[in-house]
Amino acid sequence: MLKFTIFTLTFSSVGLLCVQGMPFILDRLHKLQERRIDRTEKQLDKMFIHVNKEKLFLLYTAIPLGLGLIAFLFFHNLIFIFIGIALGLFLPTLVIKNLQLQRKIRFEAQLVDGLMVLSSSLKGGLSFLQALEVLVEEMSPPSSQEFGLILRENKMGVTLEESLRRLSERIDLEEVKLLTNSILVARETGGDLTKVLSRLSITIRDNRKLKDTIRTLTLQGRMQGVIMSVLPFVFIVSVVSFNRQHFDIMLQSDTGRMLLFVAVILQVVGVILINKFSKVKI
């Protein structure tokens, strides 16, 4: 009777705390969701993708619930439901990161052609802003969008220096920073902007060729790291498929568990070192 009374009081206290704390928890979750949506809206605006907050809120709510429902229908397990909801919470962030990366890659691929257009327009006697207009007309997104924004900001009274600085913030590339700094220095010192852009395009093209060469030469090391990462799992699955008790002696003894732990640590260290040695900074 005493145990039942203690259990009842404890359960009632926990239930009361949950009921009283639920509004606070919901309020914190709502504010967290609003911050995520605001951050996502700004990131999408930088990529010229305009989505209102209501649709973003619907996506951020529907994706976790949808993946959780799919996990429930397929597995009927509470753990997999939580895994599905967690994936749904992180999936929009991963998608936005991928969109930013793909946009950056496309802009980098168009940069040399854009510099040639600017250089040719300046050689034809056009001003820098007129050359930007030619670039916007002839190039495709994202280059036309980014440089078109510079023109619109200039018409609204924003200085060219400030517009170029914002461009380097939106497109976080070494080539873009080099481009903006070269243009600003040439305008301040009165240098020949046509020659500056021509040399800059050659420099970027040579730098890109060097990066491709390094990526090709380090391909073997990177593949070795991938193979080393996958090989232990392939080995374990292959052995267990033939003999399920093969690793019991390792798992049932302290020495075996210690050796497995050391093997995992050495495996992780080896993969990290191979990945580090395969990267060459230019």
N, C-alpha and C positions, 0 to 999 in steps of 0.2 A: 504493500500500500504506500509506503514511504517513497519507494523507487518510482512508482507511478505518479505520485504527486510531484516529485522533483522533475521527472520527465515532462509532465504537463506544464509546469511553471517555466521550464527552460524553453520548451517549444513555443509557448505563448509569448515569452520575452523576445525570442528571435523573430517571431512573426510580427510583433509590434514594431520592432526596430526596422524590419524590412519595409513595413507599410509606411512608417514615418520617414524613412530615408529614401523611398522610391522617388518622390518628387525631386529631391536634390540630385539623385543619380540621373534621372531623365533630363533635368535641366543641364547638367554637365555634358551629357551625351549630345544634346541638341546644340549647345555652344561649340562643342568639338566638331560636330558635323558642319556647322555654319562656317567655321574657320577653314575646314577642308574644302568646302565649296567655294569660298572666296579665293583661296589659293589656286584652286583648279581653274576658276574663271579667269584669273590673271594670266595663268600659264597658257590657256587656250587663246586669250586675246593677243598674246605675243606671237602666236602662230597664225593669227588672222582667222581663227575659228570662233565664231560667235554663238554661244549657247547660253540661254538665260538660266537663272538660278533655279527656277522651278523644275526644269528638265534635269539639271544636274542633281538636284535633291532627289528626284524620282529615280535616277540612275544609281545614285549612291545607296538608295534604300532597296531598290528592286534586285540589284545584282547579288548582294549577300543573301537576301531571302530566297532568291531563285536558286542559287547554288546550294544553299542549305536544304531546300526542298528536293532538289535532284539527288543530293547525298542521302536524304531520308528514303526516297523512293527506291534507290539502288541498293543501299547497304542496311537500312533499318538499324543504324547504330548511332548512339549519341555522340561518340567521338568523331565519326565522319561528318556528322552534321555541323559540329563546331569547326572542323577543318574546312568544310565548304563555305561556311560563313566567313571565316578568316580569309580564305582566298578571295571571296567576293569583296571584302573590305580593301584588300591590297591590289586587286586587279585593275581598277581605274588608274591608280598611280603608275602601275607598270605600263599600261597602255599609253599614258601621257608621256612617260619617259621614252618609250619607243618612238612615239610621234616626234618628239623633240630631236631624238637622235637621227631619225630618217630625214627630217627637215634640214638638220645641220649638214648631213652628208650631201644632200642635193644642192644646198647652197655652196658648199665647198667645191663640188663638181662644176658649178656654173661660174665660179669666181674668175677663172682665167679668161673665159669668153667675155664676161662682163668688163674686165679691165681692157681687153682689146677693143671693145665697143667704145668705151670711154676715151681711150687713146686715139682711136680713129676720128671720133667726133671732135676732139680738141684739135687734132691736126687740120680738120676741115674749117676751123675758125670759130667754132661754137664755144660759148662759155661753159663753165663746169656744170651749172644748173641745167643748161640746155642739153649738155651731154648726158646728164642723168635722165632727162625726159626721153632721149633717144634710147637709152638703155632700158627704161621701163617699157617702152613700146615694143622693143625687139626681143627682150628676154621673157622667159616664162617664170611662173612662181617657183620657188620663193624669192628669187632675186628681184623680180619686178615688184613684188609686194614690199620688200624691205626698202628698196631705194625709192619706190613711190611714196612710202611713208615719210622719207626725208624731204621730198618735194612738198608734201602737204604740210609738214611741220614748218618748213621755210615760209610758206604762204601765210601761215598763222602767226608768224613773227618769231619763231624759234630760230636761234642762230645755227649756222651750219656746223659749227664746232660742237654744239650741244647735240644736234641730231646725229652726228657721227659717233659721239660718245655713247648715245643710246643704242646705236646700231651695234657697237662692239659689246654692249651689255646683253642685248638680245641674242646675238650670235656669238657664243663664246668659242672663238677660233683664233689661233695664233695669226693666221693669214689676215683675218679681218682687223685685228689689232694693228698689224703691220700696215695694212692699207689705210686705216684711219689716221695713224700717226704720220705716215708719209704725206698724206694729203694736207694735214694741218701744218706740218713743218714746211712744205713747199709753198703754201699760201702765206705763211708768216714771213718766210725768208725771201719770197719772190722767185723761187726756183721754177724751172721749166717742168710743169706738171705733166706734160706729154711724155717727156723722157722718163720721169719718175714712174709713171704708170707702166710704160713699156718695160723698163728694167724690173719693176715689181712683178709683172706677169711672168717674165723669164725666171725670176728667183722662185716664185711659187711653183712654177712648172718643174723646175729642177729639184726643188724640195720634195715635191710629190713623187717624182721618179725615185729619189733616194729612199723615201719611206716605203715605196712598193718593193724596192730591192731588198731592204732590210726585212720587210715582212716575209718575202720569199725565202731569204736565207735562214730566218728563225722558224720557218714552218716545221722543220723536223723536231726542234725542241718543244714547240707547242703541242705537236701531235704526240710526242713522247709523254708529256704531262697528262694529256687526255687519256692515253692508253693506260698509264700507271694509275689513274684515278678509277678507271672502269674495271681493270683486270682483276683486282681482289674480289669484287662483287661477282664477276663472272666465274671465278674459281670457286667461290663459296657455293653459288647456286649449282654449279656442275657437280661438285662433290656431294652436296646434300641430296641431289636428285638420285645418286647411286647408293649412298649410304647415309641415312638420316642420323645415325649415332656416331658419325665419324669425329665430330667435334665435342662430344660429351666429355671426354677426358680433359679437354682444355677448359670447359665451362664449369666442371665440377670440382676443380682443384684451385687453390689459391695461386700456385705457381703458373698454371695455365692461364688464369684470368689476368695475372700480371703481365705475362708475355703477350697476350692479345692486346692489352692496353698499350704496351710499349710499341707493338707493331702498328697500331692505329696512329699513334703520335708520330712515329717515324714516317708513316705513309703521308700524313698531312704535311709534315715538314718537307719531305721530298718533293711533293707537288708544288708547294709554295716556292721552293728554291728554283725548281725548273722553270716555273712561270716567271719568276723574277729575272733569271739569267737570260730568258728568251726575249726580254724587252730591252730595246735600245732607244734611249732618248736622244733626240736630235736638237 
